[in-house]
Amino acid sequence: MSELKGGHLARSAAMLCQDPDFRRYLDRAQSVKGNVNIPDGTHTEEDARDLITTACQISSRAELDHNVRAATKFRQIKAHFQRWQSRQVRREAATQ
């Protein structure tokens, strides 16, 4: 079997993992989930990639473009992050 080629979703996932805001979101989500203090800047790009592949039950982000279930889960992760990010922007605007 030939190796799967990543498309739009794989690129989107790679860019998301590079986004410092997404990694900060992971820091804060893990802090709440584990009821511990995880400092901002703890999660790396590799940690973000691992989270996505584990949550989506895939071995490579390229699979996102070929697995409907994994693509749906990735879109959910991205939507949760975007809602969190919007709340952060509103909070910052309210304090100014």
C-alpha positions as CSV (number, residue, x, y, z in Angstrom):
1,M,0.0,0.0,0.0
2,S,1.3,3.4,-0.9
3,E,1.7,6.1,1.8
4,L,-1.2,8.4,2.1
5,K,-0.7,12.0,0.9
6,G,-1.9,14.8,3.1
7,G,-4.2,17.4,1.8
8,H,-6.0,20.4,3.2
9,L,-6.8,19.0,6.6
10,A,-3.2,17.6,7.1
11,R,-1.9,21.1,6.3
12,S,-4.4,22.7,8.6
13,A,-3.4,20.4,11.4
14,A,0.3,21.1,10.9
15,M,-0.4,24.9,11.0
16,L,-2.5,24.5,14.1
17,C,0.3,22.6,15.9
18,Q,2.7,25.5,15.0
19,D,0.3,28.1,16.5
20,P,1.5,29.2,19.9
21,D,-2.1,30.1,20.8
22,F,-3.2,26.5,20.2
23,R,-0.4,25.2,22.3
24,R,-1.4,27.7,25.1
25,Y,-5.0,26.4,24.7
26,L,-3.7,22.9,25.3
27,D,-1.7,24.1,28.4
28,R,-4.8,25.6,29.9
29,A,-7.1,22.7,28.9
30,Q,-4.8,20.2,30.5
31,S,-4.5,22.4,33.6
32,V,-8.3,22.4,34.0
33,K,-8.7,18.7,33.1
34,G,-6.0,17.5,35.4
35,N,-6.7,20.1,38.1
36,V,-3.1,21.1,38.1
37,N,-1.1,24.2,37.1
38,I,0.5,23.7,33.7
39,P,2.5,26.9,32.8
40,D,1.8,28.5,29.4
41,G,4.4,27.4,26.9
42,T,4.6,23.8,28.2
43,H,3.2,22.1,25.1
44,T,5.4,21.8,22.1
45,E,4.5,21.4,18.4
46,E,5.2,17.7,18.9
47,D,2.9,17.5,21.9
48,A,0.2,19.2,19.8
49,R,0.7,16.7,16.9
50,D,0.6,13.8,19.4
51,L,-2.6,15.1,20.9
52,I,-4.3,15.4,17.5
53,T,-3.2,12.0,16.3
54,T,-4.2,10.3,19.6
55,A,-7.6,12.1,19.8
56,C,-8.3,11.3,16.1
57,Q,-7.0,7.7,16.4
58,I,-4.6,8.0,13.5
59,S,-0.9,7.5,13.1
60,S,-0.3,10.5,10.8
61,R,-2.0,13.8,10.1
62,A,-2.1,12.8,6.4
63,E,-4.9,10.4,7.4
64,L,-7.1,13.3,8.2
65,D,-7.8,13.7,4.5
66,H,-8.7,10.1,4.1
67,N,-10.6,9.1,7.3
68,V,-14.0,10.7,7.8
69,R,-14.2,9.9,11.5
70,A,-10.8,11.4,12.1
71,A,-11.6,14.4,10.0
72,T,-14.7,15.0,12.0
73,K,-12.8,14.7,15.3
74,F,-10.1,17.1,14.1
75,R,-12.8,19.7,13.1
76,Q,-14.3,19.4,16.6
77,I,-10.9,20.0,18.2
78,K,-10.3,23.0,15.9
79,A,-13.8,24.4,16.6
80,H,-13.3,24.1,20.4
81,F,-10.0,25.9,20.1
82,Q,-11.5,28.7,17.9
83,R,-14.3,29.2,20.5
84,W,-11.7,29.4,23.3
85,Q,-9.7,31.8,21.2
86,S,-12.7,34.1,20.6
87,R,-13.4,34.2,24.3
88,Q,-9.8,35.2,25.0
89,V,-10.1,38.1,22.5
90,R,-13.3,39.3,24.1
91,R,-11.8,39.1,27.5
92,E,-8.8,41.1,26.4
93,A,-11.0,43.7,24.7
94,A,-13.1,44.0,27.9
95,T,-10.1,44.8,30.0
96,Q,-8.9,47.6,27.8
